[in-house]
Amino acid sequence: WFEYHVGQTLFHVVQVVLGYMVMLAVMSYNGWIFLGAIVGSTLGYFVVYPLLGRG
């Protein structure tokens, strides 16, 4: 149980850090970086969603 909880905690930390990094990149007000974040998010969702077993 403890190892699973530590793994989940570390995964959450990575998600938060990456989220803040993307937010800082978008807040640079560079249109291409904003577009890249949107396209990357869209493609990532499109590719990963079927692997989650819900699609």
Secondary structure, DSSP 8 states (H G I E B T S, - for coil): -HHHHHHHHHHHHHHHHHHHHHHHHHTT--HHHHHHHHHHHHHHHHHHGGGGT--
